[in-house]
């Protein structure tokens, strides 16, 4: 007779762990200290520092577009679903037996414009032709697809290295803030287009015995 099986899961991905970042008061004060040590004027007034902290703490009287503090990891990475499902069918009798499995995997990316999925099929069959002769066929097919930002490297580099937290990620009108070097990793992730790739693979093996 036929036997049917299922195995699968559904979950939500998240960033496992990240180092604790310096808060705005320490960060802005350290920038000022470095400039003073270099013989330059401080960049941020005490009022600016206080307003930035109050804005981050949700004070409704502070316009955060004027006193921004952007956690780029929080802006770029969002929890995203992931799932995997496999259905198996097997059966047969002494003269012929088979095992068929179908698999579907889907993963939404935590970064904007990223995702992947996979569809696969595998079949094993065995045949008893005579008392001394058996044969079988193994067949496997797979299709993989993924999409990512056209400038994925810049998204990571600008987020971790080149774009300070004092840059607004995106203004209420939809425009993006820019660092002094005109960088914004969120804009790179969303607006620079995507790269999609699809691969197909398959194998078939016979096994006379």
N, C-alpha and C positions, 0 to 999 in steps of 0.2 A: 504494500500500500504506500501511499504518499505520506510524507512527514513534512510539516511546515514549521519553520522557526523564525524568530525575530530577535534582533539585538539592536539597541540604539540608545541614544541619549540626546538631551537638549540642555544647553547651559548658557551662561552669560560669562563672557571673558572680561577681565579687568586687569589693570596694571598691578602686578603682584606686590612690588615694593619700589619706592623711590627714596632717595636721600632727602632728609629734611632741608628745605631751602631757608636761607636767611630771610628774616622778615623785613618789611619796608623800612622800619626805623633804623635798624642796624645797617642795612644795605646802603641807604641814602647817606647816613652819617659816615660810613666808611668811604664812600665816594668823595665826600667833602674832605675828609681827613687826608686822603691820598693827594687831592689837589693842593691842599694847604701845604703838605710836606714837599710838594714840587714847586712851591713858591707861587701858586696860582690862587685865584679867588675861589671860594666854595661855590658849588653849582646850585645847591638847594638851600633855601631859607628854612628856619625852624618852623615857620608857618606852613610851608609847603610839605615838610615832613609830617607835621601833625595832621594836616588835611588828608594826606595820602593814607595814613593809618586809620583815621576816622572813616574815610570812604570805604576802605577794605572791611571795616567792622560794620558796615551797613548804615552809617549815619545818613539819613535822608537829606540833610542839608548840604552834603558834599557832592559836587558834580564830578563823577569818576572819569569823565572824558577830559577833565582839566587836571586831575590828580590820579592818573591811571596806576594800577598795579596788576600786572598780568602774570598769572601762573601758566606758562606756555604748555606745560605737560597736561594740566587740567583742561586747557582750551583745545588741545589737539587730540587727546585720547578720550574716547567715550566708551562706556561698556557696550559690548556688541554680542549678539547671539551666535551660537555655534551649535551645529547638530550633525549627527551621524546616524544613519539607519541602514540596517542590513537585513534582507529577507532571504531565507534559504528554503529550498525545496529539494527533497531527496526521495528516492524510491527505487522500485525495480524488484526483480526476482533473481533467482540464481543465475539465469542466463544473461541478464542485462541489468546493470545498476547505474544510477546517475546521481549527481549532486550538483545543484545549480544555486548560485548565490548572486544577488543583486545588491549593490551598495550605492548609497547617495550620501555625500558629505557636503555641507554648506557652511561657510564661515564669513560672516560680515566683519570687515576690518574695523579696528578701533580707531584708526586714522581715517580722515575724510577720503572718499573716493578709493577705498581699498576693499577688496573682497576676493573670495576664492570659492570654487566648488569642484566636486569630482563625482563622476558617475562611473561605476565599474560593474563588470559582469564576469563571473568565473563558472566554468562548467567542467566537471570531471565525469567521465563515463568508463565503465568496464564491461567487457563482453566476454562470455565464455563460448567460444566457437566449437571446440571439441574437448574431449577429455584432456588433451595435451596442448591445446592451443587457446590462448586468451589474448585479448587486445583491449586497448583503451585509447581515449582521446582526452587531452587536457586543453581547454580553450580559455583564454583570458583577454578581455578587452577593457580599455580604460580611456576616459576622456577627462583631462584636467583643464581648468580655466582659472585665470586670476586677472585682476586689474589693480593698478596702483597709480599714484600720481606720476605724471611725466617727469617730475623733478624731485623724486623721493629723497635723494641724497641731500639736496638743499633743505628740504623740510626738516630733517634731523639736525643738520649742521647749524642752520640758523636758529633753531629752537634751543639748542644746548650751548651754543657758542656766541652767536653774533647778534642776538636780539634781546636787549635787556628787558626786565619786567616793567620798566617805566614807559613802554610803548603800548598804546591801545591796540588790542587785537582787531576789533571792528567797531566802528561807530554806529549809532542808532540808524543812520541813513544808509547803512550797508557798505560804506567805504572803509578801507583798511588803513590802520595806522602804519607808520613806517619808522624804522630806526634811522639813525643819522646816516647810515649807509644804504638807506632805501630798501630794507629787507623786512619781510613779514612772513613767517613760516606758515601761518594759516592761509594767507593769500596764495602762497606757492602750492599748498595742498589742494585747495579748492579750485583755483582758477587757471592753472598752468596746463590743463589737459590731463589725459590719462593714457596709460599704455596697457593694452589688453593682450594676453597671450593664451592661446589654446593649443594643447598638445594631445595627440592621439597615439595610443600604443596598443599593441596586441601580440599575443604569442599563441602558437598552437603546437602541441607535441603529440605524437603518436607513440604508442608503447606496445608493439607486438611482443608476445612472449610465448 
